Amino acid sequence: MRDEHAAIDTNPQLIRNGLERRWDVEDINSIGWKDVEIKKTSEGYDIRATYKVEQPFIANVFLLAKFDKSVTIKQ
């Protein structure tokens, strides 16, 4: 994603469209493209995704995965 948008003059809507397309193809349902923070900075755009996924494992035991990732798209 970072390399794809660093090569073009991008904006938050193009970034969200790219995320939506990619997540549709890869069948990602844990997080939506609307849940991603996109902030304009002096270097370009900072993109941050944070979420938790809880899934039943065995009986009353659940697995919890936490995700927190940030990237910068330089312009």
N, CA, C and O atoms as a Tripos MOL2 file, in Angstrom:
@<TRIPOS>MOLECULE
protein
  300   299    75     0     0
PROTEIN
NO_CHARGES

@<TRIPOS>ATOM
      1 N           0.8280   -1.1780    0.0000 N.3       1 MET1
      2 CA          0.0000    0.0000    0.0000 C.3       1 MET1
      3 C           0.8760    1.2470    0.0000 C.2       1 MET1
      4 O           0.6390    2.1830   -0.7640 O.2       1 MET1
      5 N           1.8850    1.2510    0.8590 N.am      2 ARG2
      6 CA          2.7580    2.4200    0.9810 C.3       2 ARG2
      7 C           3.4610    2.7020   -0.3470 C.2       2 ARG2
      8 O           3.4710    3.8440   -0.8070 O.2       2 ARG2
      9 N           4.0420    1.6870   -0.9630 N.am      3 ASP3
     10 CA          4.7720    1.8850   -2.2170 C.3       3 ASP3
     11 C           3.8410    2.2720   -3.3620 C.2       3 ASP3
     12 O           4.1950    3.0800   -4.2200 O.2       3 ASP3
     13 N           2.6550    1.6890   -3.3640 N.am      4 GLU4
     14 CA          1.6710    1.9740   -4.4150 C.3       4 GLU4
     15 C           1.2610    3.4460   -4.4180 C.2       4 GLU4
     16 O           1.1400    4.0460   -5.4860 O.2       4 GLU4
     17 N           1.0460    4.0350   -3.2430 N.am      5 HIS5
     18 CA          0.5740    5.4120   -3.1640 C.3       5 HIS5
     19 C           1.7020    6.4440   -3.0880 C.2       5 HIS5
     20 O           1.4700    7.6270   -3.3370 O.2       5 HIS5
     21 N           2.9080    6.0140   -2.7500 N.am      6 ALA6
     22 CA          4.0340    6.9550   -2.6940 C.3       6 ALA6
     23 C           4.4230    7.4110   -4.0960 C.2       6 ALA6
     24 O           4.9850    8.4920   -4.2690 O.2       6 ALA6
     25 N           4.1240    6.5880   -5.0890 N.am      7 ALA7
     26 CA          4.5100    6.9030   -6.4580 C.3       7 ALA7
     27 C           3.5360    7.8510   -7.1590 C.2       7 ALA7
     28 O           3.8400    8.3560   -8.2400 O.2       7 ALA7
     29 N           2.3660    8.1000   -6.5570 N.am      8 ILE8
     30 CA          1.3670    8.9640   -7.1850 C.3       8 ILE8
     31 C           0.9860   10.1010   -6.2390 C.2       8 ILE8
     32 O           1.2720   10.0430   -5.0440 O.2       8 ILE8
     33 N           0.3480   11.1180   -6.7710 N.am      9 ASP9
     34 CA         -0.1990   12.1880   -5.9410 C.3       9 ASP9
     35 C          -1.5050   11.6560   -5.3680 C.2       9 ASP9
     36 O          -2.4980   11.5410   -6.0870 O.2       9 ASP9
     37 N          -1.5120   11.3350   -4.0900 N.am     10 THR10
     38 CA         -2.6540   10.6410   -3.4910 C.3      10 THR10
     39 C          -3.4200   11.5440   -2.5370 C.2      10 THR10
     40 O          -3.0070   12.6680   -2.2550 O.2      10 THR10
     41 N          -4.5400   11.0340   -2.0470 N.am     11 ASN11
     42 CA         -5.3510   11.7330   -1.0530 C.3      11 ASN11
     43 C          -6.0460   10.6620   -0.2050 C.2      11 ASN11
     44 O          -6.0140    9.4830   -0.5580 O.2      11 ASN11
     45 N          -6.6790   11.0620    0.9170 N.am     12 PRO12
     46 CA         -7.3110   10.0630    1.7870 C.3      12 PRO12
     47 C          -8.3480    9.1840    1.0790 C.2      12 PRO12
     48 O          -8.4480    7.9950    1.3830 O.2      12 PRO12
     49 N          -9.1050    9.7350    0.1600 N.am     13 GLN13
     50 CA        -10.1190    8.9280   -0.5300 C.3      13 GLN13
     51 C          -9.4820    7.8530   -1.4040 C.2      13 GLN13
     52 O          -9.9760    6.7260   -1.4480 O.2      13 GLN13
     53 N          -8.4040    8.1760   -2.0920 N.am     14 LEU14
     54 CA         -7.7080    7.1610   -2.8960 C.3      14 LEU14
     55 C          -7.1200    6.0660   -2.0040 C.2      14 LEU14
     56 O          -7.1330    4.8900   -2.3680 O.2      14 LEU14
     57 N          -6.6100    6.4540   -0.8450 N.am     15 ILE15
     58 CA         -6.0520    5.4730    0.0880 C.3      15 ILE15
     59 C          -7.1610    4.5550    0.5820 C.2      15 ILE15
     60 O          -6.9840    3.3370    0.5950 O.2      15 ILE15
     61 N          -8.3000    5.1070    0.9870 N.am     16 ARG16
     62 CA         -9.4240    4.2860    1.4630 C.3      16 ARG16
     63 C          -9.9440    3.3660    0.3530 C.2      16 ARG16
     64 O         -10.2620    2.2050    0.6130 O.2      16 ARG16
     65 N         -10.0330    3.8720   -0.8770 N.am     17 ASN17
     66 CA        -10.4750    3.0320   -2.0010 C.3      17 ASN17
     67 C          -9.5220    1.8620   -2.2080 C.2      17 ASN17
     68 O          -9.9620    0.7420   -2.4680 O.2      17 ASN17
     69 N          -8.2170    2.1150   -2.0960 N.am     18 GLY18
     70 CA         -7.2240    1.0550   -2.2390 C.3      18 GLY18
     71 C          -7.3520    0.0090   -1.1440 C.2      18 GLY18
     72 O          -7.2430   -1.1890   -1.4040 O.2      18 GLY18
     73 N          -7.5880    0.4730    0.0990 N.am     19 LEU19
     74 CA         -7.7850   -0.4670    1.2070 C.3      19 LEU19
     75 C          -9.0350   -1.3150    0.9890 C.2      19 LEU19
     76 O          -9.0100   -2.5310    1.1840 O.2      19 LEU19
     77 N         -10.1160   -0.6770    0.5880 N.am     20 GLU20
     78 CA        -11.3650   -1.4010    0.3680 C.3      20 GLU20
     79 C         -11.1940   -2.4680   -0.7180 C.2      20 GLU20
     80 O         -11.6470   -3.6000   -0.5550 O.2      20 GLU20
     81 N         -10.5500   -2.1110   -1.8080 N.am     21 ARG21
     82 CA        -10.3070   -3.0610   -2.9030 C.3      21 ARG21
     83 C          -9.4580   -4.2380   -2.4260 C.2      21 ARG21
     84 O          -9.7860   -5.3960   -2.6840 O.2      21 ARG21
     85 N          -8.3760   -3.9320   -1.7360 N.am     22 ARG22
     86 CA         -7.4600   -4.9680   -1.2740 C.3      22 ARG22
     87 C          -8.1410   -5.8950   -0.2720 C.2      22 ARG22
     88 O          -7.9710   -7.1130   -0.3410 O.2      22 ARG22
     89 N          -8.9100   -5.3300    0.6580 N.am     23 TRP23
     90 CA         -9.5680   -6.1370    1.6790 C.3      23 TRP23
     91 C         -10.7030   -6.9670    1.0930 C.2      23 TRP23
     92 O         -10.9910   -8.0470    1.6080 O.2      23 TRP23
     93 N         -11.3560   -6.4980    0.0360 N.am     24 ASP24
     94 CA        -12.3750   -7.3100   -0.6390 C.3      24 ASP24
     95 C         -11.7280   -8.5390   -1.2760 C.2      24 ASP24
     96 O         -12.2500   -9.6480   -1.1570 O.2      24 ASP24
     97 N         -10.6040   -8.3460   -1.9460 N.am     25 VAL25
     98 CA         -9.9110   -9.4450   -2.6210 C.3      25 VAL25
     99 C          -9.3870  -10.4520   -1.5990 C.2      25 VAL25
    100 O          -9.4780  -11.6600   -1.8160 O.2      25 VAL25
    101 N          -8.8330   -9.9540   -0.4760 N.am     26 GLU26
    102 CA         -8.2390  -10.8310    0.5260 C.3      26 GLU26
    103 C          -9.2480  -11.3020    1.5760 C.2      26 GLU26
    104 O          -8.8850  -12.0140    2.5130 O.2      26 GLU26
    105 N         -10.5200  -10.9030    1.4190 N.am     27 ASP27
    106 CA        -11.6180  -11.3190    2.3020 C.3      27 ASP27
    107 C         -11.3310  -10.9970    3.7720 C.2      27 ASP27
    108 O         -11.4710  -11.8580    4.6410 O.2      27 ASP27
    109 N         -10.9310   -9.7590    4.0400 N.am     28 ILE28
    110 CA        -10.6750   -9.2950    5.3960 C.3      28 ILE28
    111 C         -11.9570   -8.6830    5.9420 C.2      28 ILE28
    112 O         -12.5000   -7.7400    5.3660 O.2      28 ILE28
    113 N         -12.4390   -9.2320    7.0680 N.am     29 ASN29
    114 CA        -13.6880   -8.7640    7.6610 C.3      29 ASN29
    115 C         -13.5120   -8.2390    9.0820 C.2      29 ASN29
    116 O         -14.4570   -7.7050    9.6620 O.2      29 ASN29
    117 N         -12.3140   -8.3840    9.6530 N.am     30 SER30
    118 CA        -12.0740   -7.9910   11.0410 C.3      30 SER30
    119 C         -12.0620   -6.4840   11.2360 C.2      30 SER30
    120 O         -12.3790   -5.9950   12.3210 O.2      30 SER30
    121 N         -11.7030   -5.7520   10.2040 N.am     31 ILE31
    122 CA        -11.6190   -4.2990   10.2670 C.3      31 ILE31
    123 C         -12.1470   -3.7420    8.9470 C.2      31 ILE31
    124 O         -11.9370   -4.3260    7.8840 O.2      31 ILE31
    125 N         -12.8180   -2.6330    9.0310 N.am     32 GLY32
    126 CA        -13.3230   -1.9880    7.8220 C.3      32 GLY32
    127 C         -12.4280   -0.8250    7.4190 C.2      32 GLY32
    128 O         -11.6830   -0.2970    8.2440 O.2      32 GLY32
    129 N         -12.4980   -0.4340    6.1790 N.am     33 TRP33
    130 CA        -11.6460    0.6670    5.7110 C.3      33 TRP33
    131 C         -12.0130    1.9750    6.3970 C.2      33 TRP33
    132 O         -11.2010    2.8980    6.4490 O.2      33 TRP33
    133 N         -13.2360    2.0590    6.9260 N.am     34 LYS34
    134 CA        -13.6470    3.2710    7.6520 C.3      34 LYS34
    135 C         -12.9920    3.3580    9.0350 C.2      34 LYS34
    136 O         -12.9590    4.4320    9.6340 O.2      34 LYS34
    137 N         -12.4770    2.2480    9.5370 N.am     35 ASP35
    138 CA        -11.8530    2.2000   10.8580 C.3      35 ASP35
    139 C         -10.3870    2.6120   10.8440 C.2      35 ASP35
    140 O          -9.7440    2.6160   11.8940 O.2      35 ASP35
    141 N          -9.8540    2.9530    9.7040 N.am     36 VAL36
    142 CA         -8.4510    3.3190    9.5720 C.3      36 VAL36
    143 C          -8.3020    4.8380    9.6700 C.2      36 VAL36
    144 O          -9.0070    5.5810    8.9870 O.2      36 VAL36
    145 N          -7.3820    5.2930   10.5220 N.am     37 GLU37
    146 CA         -7.1060    6.7310   10.6610 C.3      37 GLU37
    147 C          -6.1300    7.1610    9.5750 C.2      37 GLU37
    148 O          -5.1010    6.5200    9.3650 O.2      37 GLU37
    149 N          -6.4550    8.2410    8.8940 N.am     38 ILE38
    150 CA         -5.5510    8.8080    7.8930 C.3      38 ILE38
    151 C          -5.3660   10.2770    8.2340 C.2      38 ILE38
    152 O          -6.3210   11.0540    8.2440 O.2      38 ILE38
    153 N          -4.1160   10.6470    8.5150 N.am     39 LYS39
    154 CA         -3.8170   12.0350    8.8830 C.3      39 LYS39
    155 C          -2.7900   12.6220    7.9310 C.2      39 LYS39
    156 O          -1.7900   11.9810    7.6060 O.2      39 LYS39
    157 N          -3.0410   13.8340    7.4910 N.am     40 LYS40
    158 CA         -2.1030   14.5610    6.6260 C.3      40 LYS40
    159 C          -0.9720   15.0970    7.4980 C.2      40 LYS40
    160 O          -1.2240   15.7000    8.5410 O.2      40 LYS40
    161 N           0.2630   14.8820    7.0790 N.am     41 THR41
    162 CA          1.4290   15.4100    7.7750 C.3      41 THR41
    163 C           2.2900   16.1720    6.7860 C.2      41 THR41
    164 O           1.9930   16.2080    5.5920 O.2      41 THR41
    165 N           3.3450   16.7720    7.2770 N.am     42 SER42
    166 CA          4.2430   17.5070    6.3910 C.3      42 SER42
    167 C           4.9820   16.5680    5.4370 C.2      42 SER42
    168 O           5.4140   16.9930    4.3660 O.2      42 SER42
    169 N           5.1310   15.2990    5.8140 N.am     43 GLU43
    170 CA          5.8210   14.3220    4.9680 C.3      43 GLU43
    171 C           4.8930   13.6150    3.9930 C.2      43 GLU43
    172 O           5.3640   13.0490    3.0060 O.2      43 GLU43
    173 N           3.5970   13.6310    4.2400 N.am     44 GLY44
    174 CA          2.6360   12.9100    3.4010 C.3      44 GLY44
    175 C           1.4030   12.5590    4.1980 C.2      44 GLY44
    176 O           0.6800   13.4450    4.6520 O.2      44 GLY44
    177 N           1.1500   11.2500    4.3750 N.am     45 TYR45
    178 CA         -0.0040   10.7740    5.1280 C.3      45 TYR45
    179 C           0.4310    9.6980    6.1120 C.2      45 TYR45
    180 O           1.1620    8.7770    5.7490 O.2      45 TYR45
    181 N          -0.0200    9.8160    7.3590 N.am     46 ASP46
    182 CA          0.1490    8.7580    8.3500 C.3      46 ASP46
    183 C          -1.1280    7.9470    8.3780 C.2      46 ASP46
    184 O          -2.2230    8.4990    8.4750 O.2      46 ASP46
    185 N          -0.9850    6.6360    8.2940 N.am     47 ILE47
    186 CA         -2.1260    5.7300    8.3000 C.3      47 ILE47
    187 C          -1.9650    4.7950    9.4850 C.2      47 ILE47
    188 O          -0.9060    4.1950    9.6740 O.2      47 ILE47
    189 N          -3.0280    4.6710   10.2910 N.am     48 ARG48
    190 CA         -2.9660    3.8130   11.4750 C.3      48 ARG48
    191 C          -4.2240    2.9620   11.5640 C.2      48 ARG48
    192 O          -5.3440    3.4480   11.4110 O.2      48 ARG48
    193 N          -4.0040    1.6790   11.8160 N.am     49 ALA49
    194 CA         -5.1010    0.7320   12.0050 C.3      49 ALA49
    195 C          -4.9130    0.0480   13.3480 C.2      49 ALA49
    196 O          -3.8650   -0.5410   13.6110 O.2      49 ALA49
    197 N          -5.9290    0.1280   14.1950 N.am     50 THR50
    198 CA         -5.9170   -0.5780   15.4790 C.3      50 THR50
    199 C          -7.2500   -1.2960   15.6460 C.2      50 THR50
    200 O          -8.3130   -0.7220   15.4110 O.2      50 THR50
    201 N          -7.1800   -2.5420   16.0490 N.am     51 TYR51
    202 CA         -8.4110   -3.2840   16.3310 C.3      51 TYR51
    203 C          -8.1020   -4.5340   17.1380 C.2      51 TYR51
    204 O          -6.9480   -4.9460   17.2540 O.2      51 TYR51
    205 N          -9.1570   -5.1340   17.6950 N.am     52 LYS52
    206 CA         -9.0750   -6.3830   18.4450 C.3      52 LYS52
    207 C         -10.0550   -7.3780   17.8270 C.2      52 LYS52
    208 O         -11.1410   -7.0110   17.3770 O.2      52 LYS52
    209 N          -9.6490   -8.6260   17.8170 N.am     53 VAL53
    210 CA        -10.5190   -9.7030   17.3430 C.3      53 VAL53
    211 C         -10.5560  -10.7810   18.4180 C.2      53 VAL53
    212 O          -9.5140  -11.2540   18.8730 O.2      53 VAL53
    213 N         -11.7510  -11.1610   18.8150 N.am     54 GLU54
    214 CA        -11.9210  -12.2140   19.8140 C.3      54 GLU54
    215 C         -12.6980  -13.3600   19.1840 C.2      54 GLU54
    216 O         -13.7720  -13.1590   18.6160 O.2      54 GLU54
    217 N         -12.1420  -14.5720   19.2890 N.am     55 GLN55
    218 CA        -12.7740  -15.7430   18.6970 C.3      55 GLN55
    219 C         -12.8440  -16.8690   19.7250 C.2      55 GLN55
    220 O         -11.9010  -17.0640   20.4910 O.2      55 GLN55
    221 N         -13.9550  -17.6140   19.7490 N.am     56 PRO56
    222 CA        -14.0230  -18.7680   20.6430 C.3      56 PRO56
    223 C         -12.9890  -19.8210   20.2390 C.2      56 PRO56
    224 O         -12.7270  -20.0340   19.0550 O.2      56 PRO56
    225 N         -12.4100  -20.4730   21.2450 N.am     57 PHE57
    226 CA        -11.3840  -21.4810   20.9850 C.3      57 PHE57
    227 C         -11.8850  -22.8590   21.4210 C.2      57 PHE57
    228 O         -12.2110  -23.7060   20.5890 O.2      57 PHE57
    229 N         -11.9410  -23.0640   22.7180 N.am     58 ILE58
    230 CA        -12.4280  -24.3330   23.2600 C.3      58 ILE58
    231 C         -13.2930  -24.0230   24.4850 C.2      58 ILE58
    232 O         -12.8540  -23.3210   25.3950 O.2      58 ILE58
    233 N         -14.5040  -24.5400   24.5040 N.am     59 ALA59
    234 CA        -15.4450  -24.3560   25.6260 C.3      59 ALA59
    235 C         -15.5820  -22.8660   25.9450 C.2      59 ALA59
    236 O         -16.0630  -22.0990   25.1100 O.2      59 ALA59
    237 N         -15.1670  -22.4510   27.1390 N.am     60 ASN60
    238 CA        -15.2890  -21.0370   27.5050 C.3      60 ASN60
    239 C         -13.9530  -20.2790   27.3750 C.2      60 ASN60
    240 O         -13.7620  -19.2400   28.0070 O.2      60 ASN60
    241 N         -13.0470  -20.8010   26.5620 N.am     61 VAL61
    242 CA        -11.7460  -20.1590   26.3140 C.3      61 VAL61
    243 C         -11.8130  -19.4340   24.9700 C.2      61 VAL61
    244 O         -12.2330  -19.9950   23.9580 O.2      61 VAL61
    245 N         -11.3860  -18.1670   24.9940 N.am     62 PHE62
    246 CA        -11.3810  -17.3500   23.7810 C.3      62 PHE62
    247 C          -9.9530  -16.9190   23.4560 C.2      62 PHE62
    248 O          -9.1120  -16.7900   24.3470 O.2      62 PHE62
    249 N          -9.6960  -16.7010   22.1880 N.am     63 LEU63
    250 CA         -8.4250  -16.1340   21.7490 C.3      63 LEU63
    251 C          -8.6530  -14.6670   21.4050 C.2      63 LEU63
    252 O          -9.6410  -14.3160   20.7590 O.2      63 LEU63
    253 N          -7.7360  -13.8220   21.8390 N.am     64 LEU64
    254 CA         -7.8280  -12.3900   21.5750 C.3      64 LEU64
    255 C          -6.5770  -11.9620   20.8170 C.2      64 LEU64
    256 O          -5.4590  -12.1860   21.2820 O.2      64 LEU64
    257 N          -6.7610  -11.3550   19.6700 N.am     65 ALA65
    258 CA         -5.6430  -10.8160   18.8920 C.3      65 ALA65
    259 C          -5.7960   -9.3000   18.8330 C.2      65 ALA65
    260 O          -6.8660   -8.7870   18.5070 O.2      65 ALA65
    261 N          -4.7110   -8.5880   19.1520 N.am     66 LYS66
    262 CA         -4.7000   -7.1300   19.0770 C.3      66 LYS66
    263 C          -3.7620   -6.7230   17.9510 C.2      66 LYS66
    264 O          -2.6810   -7.2890   17.7900 O.2      66 LYS66
    265 N          -4.1870   -5.7460   17.1830 N.am     67 PHE67
    266 CA         -3.4270   -5.2890   16.0280 C.3      67 PHE67
    267 C          -3.2750   -3.7840   16.1080 C.2      67 PHE67
    268 O          -4.2580   -3.0750   16.3280 O.2      67 PHE67
    269 N          -2.0670   -3.2850   15.9340 N.am     68 ASP68
    270 CA         -1.7960   -1.8440   15.9210 C.3      68 ASP68
    271 C          -0.6440   -1.6010   14.9600 C.2      68 ASP68
    272 O           0.5040   -1.9290   15.2610 O.2      68 ASP68
    273 N          -0.9470   -1.0320   13.8190 N.am     69 LYS69
    274 CA          0.0620   -0.8240   12.7750 C.3      69 LYS69
    275 C          -0.0500    0.5830   12.2040 C.2      69 LYS69
    276 O          -1.1480    1.0720   11.9410 O.2      69 LYS69
    277 N           1.0850    1.2210   12.0180 N.am     70 SER70
    278 CA          1.1300    2.5600   11.4150 C.3      70 SER70
    279 C           2.1430    2.5650   10.2780 C.2      70 SER70
    280 O           3.1970    1.9350   10.3670 O.2      70 SER70
    281 N           1.8140    3.2790    9.2190 N.am     71 VAL71
    282 CA          2.7520    3.4920    8.1140 C.3      71 VAL71
    283 C           2.6370    4.9530    7.6710 C.2      71 VAL71
    284 O           1.6250    5.6160    7.9030 O.2      71 VAL71
    285 N           3.6890    5.4250    7.0350 N.am     72 THR72
    286 CA          3.6930    6.7690    6.4710 C.3      72 THR72
    287 C           3.8530    6.6730    4.9760 C.2      72 THR72
    288 O           4.7730    6.0200    4.4830 O.2      72 THR72
    289 N           2.9570    7.3220    4.2460 N.am     73 ILE73
    290 CA          3.0770    7.4120    2.7930 C.3      73 ILE73
    291 C           3.7050    8.7680    2.4890 C.2      73 ILE73
    292 O           3.0790    9.8110    2.6790 O.2      73 ILE73
    293 N           4.9290    8.7410    2.0220 N.am     74 LYS74
    294 CA          5.6350    9.9900    1.7550 C.3      74 LYS74
    295 C           5.2040   10.5630    0.4160 C.2      74 LYS74
    296 O           5.0090    9.8390   -0.5600 O.2      74 LYS74
    297 N           5.0610   11.8780    0.3970 N.am     75 GLN75
    298 CA          4.6480   12.5750   -0.8220 C.3      75 GLN75
    299 C           5.7070   13.5540   -1.2520 C.2      75 GLN75
    300 O           5.5410   14.2390   -2.2610 O.2      75 GLN75
@<TRIPOS>BOND
     1     1     2 1
     2     2     3 1
     3     3     4 2
     4     3     5 am
     5     5     6 1
     6     6     7 1
     7     7     8 2
     8     7     9 am
     9     9    10 1
    10    10    11 1
    11    11    12 2
    12    11    13 am
    13    13    14 1
    14    14    15 1
    15    15    16 2
    16    15    17 am
    17    17    18 1
    18    18    19 1
    19    19    20 2
    20    19    21 am
    21    21    22 1
    22    22    23 1
    23    23    24 2
    24    23    25 am
    25    25    26 1
    26    26    27 1
    27    27    28 2
    28    27    29 am
    29    29    30 1
    30    30    31 1
    31    31    32 2
    32    31    33 am
    33    33    34 1
    34    34    35 1
    35    35    36 2
    36    35    37 am
    37    37    38 1
    38    38    39 1
    39    39    40 2
    40    39    41 am
    41    41    42 1
    42    42    43 1
    43    43    44 2
    44    43    45 am
    45    45    46 1
    46    46    47 1
    47    47    48 2
    48    47    49 am
    49    49    50 1
    50    50    51 1
    51    51    52 2
    52    51    53 am
    53    53    54 1
    54    54    55 1
    55    55    56 2
    56    55    57 am
    57    57    58 1
    58    58    59 1
    59    59    60 2
    60    59    61 am
    61    61    62 1
    62    62    63 1
    63    63    64 2
    64    63    65 am
    65    65    66 1
    66    66    67 1
    67    67    68 2
    68    67    69 am
    69    69    70 1
    70    70    71 1
    71    71    72 2
    72    71    73 am
    73    73    74 1
    74    74    75 1
    75    75    76 2
    76    75    77 am
    77    77    78 1
    78    78    79 1
    79    79    80 2
    80    79    81 am
    81    81    82 1
    82    82    83 1
    83    83    84 2
    84    83    85 am
    85    85    86 1
    86    86    87 1
    87    87    88 2
    88    87    89 am
    89    89    90 1
    90    90    91 1
    91    91    92 2
    92    91    93 am
    93    93    94 1
    94    94    95 1
    95    95    96 2
    96    95    97 am
    97    97    98 1
    98    98    99 1
    99    99   100 2
   100    99   101 am
   101   101   102 1
   102   102   103 1
   103   103   104 2
   104   103   105 am
   105   105   106 1
   106   106   107 1
   107   107   108 2
   108   107   109 am
   109   109   110 1
   110   110   111 1
   111   111   112 2
   112   111   113 am
   113   113   114 1
   114   114   115 1
   115   115   116 2
   116   115   117 am
   117   117   118 1
   118   118   119 1
   119   119   120 2
   120   119   121 am
   121   121   122 1
   122   122   123 1
   123   123   124 2
   124   123   125 am
   125   125   126 1
   126   126   127 1
   127   127   128 2
   128   127   129 am
   129   129   130 1
   130   130   131 1
   131   131   132 2
   132   131   133 am
   133   133   134 1
   134   134   135 1
   135   135   136 2
   136   135   137 am
   137   137   138 1
   138   138   139 1
   139   139   140 2
   140   139   141 am
   141   141   142 1
   142   142   143 1
   143   143   144 2
   144   143   145 am
   145   145   146 1
   146   146   147 1
   147   147   148 2
   148   147   149 am
   149   149   150 1
   150   150   151 1
   151   151   152 2
   152   151   153 am
   153   153   154 1
   154   154   155 1
   155   155   156 2
   156   155   157 am
   157   157   158 1
   158   158   159 1
   159   159   160 2
   160   159   161 am
   161   161   162 1
   162   162   163 1
   163   163   164 2
   164   163   165 am
   165   165   166 1
   166   166   167 1
   167   167   168 2
   168   167   169 am
   169   169   170 1
   170   170   171 1
   171   171   172 2
   172   171   173 am
   173   173   174 1
   174   174   175 1
   175   175   176 2
   176   175   177 am
   177   177   178 1
   178   178   179 1
   179   179   180 2
   180   179   181 am
   181   181   182 1
   182   182   183 1
   183   183   184 2
   184   183   185 am
   185   185   186 1
   186   186   187 1
   187   187   188 2
   188   187   189 am
   189   189   190 1
   190   190   191 1
   191   191   192 2
   192   191   193 am
   193   193   194 1
   194   194   195 1
   195   195   196 2
   196   195   197 am
   197   197   198 1
   198   198   199 1
   199   199   200 2
   200   199   201 am
   201   201   202 1
   202   202   203 1
   203   203   204 2
   204   203   205 am
   205   205   206 1
   206   206   207 1
   207   207   208 2
   208   207   209 am
   209   209   210 1
   210   210   211 1
   211   211   212 2
   212   211   213 am
   213   213   214 1
   214   214   215 1
   215   215   216 2
   216   215   217 am
   217   217   218 1
   218   218   219 1
   219   219   220 2
   220   219   221 am
   221   221   222 1
   222   222   223 1
   223   223   224 2
   224   223   225 am
   225   225   226 1
   226   226   227 1
   227   227   228 2
   228   227   229 am
   229   229   230 1
   230   230   231 1
   231   231   232 2
   232   231   233 am
   233   233   234 1
   234   234   235 1
   235   235   236 2
   236   235   237 am
   237   237   238 1
   238   238   239 1
   239   239   240 2
   240   239   241 am
   241   241   242 1
   242   242   243 1
   243   243   244 2
   244   243   245 am
   245   245   246 1
   246   246   247 1
   247   247   248 2
   248   247   249 am
   249   249   250 1
   250   250   251 1
   251   251   252 2
   252   251   253 am
   253   253   254 1
   254   254   255 1
   255   255   256 2
   256   255   257 am
   257   257   258 1
   258   258   259 1
   259   259   260 2
   260   259   261 am
   261   261   262 1
   262   262   263 1
   263   263   264 2
   264   263   265 am
   265   265   266 1
   266   266   267 1
   267   267   268 2
   268   267   269 am
   269   269   270 1
   270   270   271 1
   271   271   272 2
   272   271   273 am
   273   273   274 1
   274   274   275 1
   275   275   276 2
   276   275   277 am
   277   277   278 1
   278   278   279 1
   279   279   280 2
   280   279   281 am
   281   281   282 1
   282   282   283 1
   283   283   284 2
   284   283   285 am
   285   285   286 1
   286   286   287 1
   287   287   288 2
   288   287   289 am
   289   289   290 1
   290   290   291 1
   291   291   292 2
   292   291   293 am
   293   293   294 1
   294   294   295 1
   295   295   296 2
   296   295   297 am
   297   297   298 1
   298   298   299 1
   299   299   300 2
@<TRIPOS>SUBSTRUCTURE
     1 MET1         2 RESIDUE 1 A MET
     2 ARG2         6 RESIDUE 1 A ARG
     3 ASP3        10 RESIDUE 1 A ASP
     4 GLU4        14 RESIDUE 1 A GLU
     5 HIS5        18 RESIDUE 1 A HIS
     6 ALA6        22 RESIDUE 1 A ALA
     7 ALA7        26 RESIDUE 1 A ALA
     8 ILE8        30 RESIDUE 1 A ILE
     9 ASP9        34 RESIDUE 1 A ASP
    10 THR10       38 RESIDUE 1 A THR
    11 ASN11       42 RESIDUE 1 A ASN
    12 PRO12       46 RESIDUE 1 A PRO
    13 GLN13       50 RESIDUE 1 A GLN
    14 LEU14       54 RESIDUE 1 A LEU
    15 ILE15       58 RESIDUE 1 A ILE
    16 ARG16       62 RESIDUE 1 A ARG
    17 ASN17       66 RESIDUE 1 A ASN
    18 GLY18       70 RESIDUE 1 A GLY
    19 LEU19       74 RESIDUE 1 A LEU
    20 GLU20       78 RESIDUE 1 A GLU
    21 ARG21       82 RESIDUE 1 A ARG
    22 ARG22       86 RESIDUE 1 A ARG
    23 TRP23       90 RESIDUE 1 A TRP
    24 ASP24       94 RESIDUE 1 A ASP
    25 VAL25       98 RESIDUE 1 A VAL
    26 GLU26      102 RESIDUE 1 A GLU
    27 ASP27      106 RESIDUE 1 A ASP
    28 ILE28      110 RESIDUE 1 A ILE
    29 ASN29      114 RESIDUE 1 A ASN
    30 SER30      118 RESIDUE 1 A SER
    31 ILE31      122 RESIDUE 1 A ILE
    32 GLY32      126 RESIDUE 1 A GLY
    33 TRP33      130 RESIDUE 1 A TRP
    34 LYS34      134 RESIDUE 1 A LYS
    35 ASP35      138 RESIDUE 1 A ASP
    36 VAL36      142 RESIDUE 1 A VAL
    37 GLU37      146 RESIDUE 1 A GLU
    38 ILE38      150 RESIDUE 1 A ILE
    39 LYS39      154 RESIDUE 1 A LYS
    40 LYS40      158 RESIDUE 1 A LYS
    41 THR41      162 RESIDUE 1 A THR
    42 SER42      166 RESIDUE 1 A SER
    43 GLU43      170 RESIDUE 1 A GLU
    44 GLY44      174 RESIDUE 1 A GLY
    45 TYR45      178 RESIDUE 1 A TYR
    46 ASP46      182 RESIDUE 1 A ASP
    47 ILE47      186 RESIDUE 1 A ILE
    48 ARG48      190 RESIDUE 1 A ARG
    49 ALA49      194 RESIDUE 1 A ALA
    50 THR50      198 RESIDUE 1 A THR
    51 TYR51      202 RESIDUE 1 A TYR
    52 LYS52      206 RESIDUE 1 A LYS
    53 VAL53      210 RESIDUE 1 A VAL
    54 GLU54      214 RESIDUE 1 A GLU
    55 GLN55      218 RESIDUE 1 A GLN
    56 PRO56      222 RESIDUE 1 A PRO
    57 PHE57      226 RESIDUE 1 A PHE
    58 ILE58      230 RESIDUE 1 A ILE
    59 ALA59      234 RESIDUE 1 A ALA
    60 ASN60      238 RESIDUE 1 A ASN
    61 VAL61      242 RESIDUE 1 A VAL
    62 PHE62      246 RESIDUE 1 A PHE
    63 LEU63      250 RESIDUE 1 A LEU
    64 LEU64      254 RESIDUE 1 A LEU
    65 ALA65      258 RESIDUE 1 A ALA
    66 LYS66      262 RESIDUE 1 A LYS
    67 PHE67      266 RESIDUE 1 A PHE
    68 ASP68      270 RESIDUE 1 A ASP
    69 LYS69      274 RESIDUE 1 A LYS
    70 SER70      278 RESIDUE 1 A SER
    71 VAL71      282 RESIDUE 1 A VAL
    72 THR72      286 RESIDUE 1 A THR
    73 ILE73      290 RESIDUE 1 A ILE
    74 LYS74      294 RESIDUE 1 A LYS
    75 GLN75      298 RESIDUE 1 A GLN
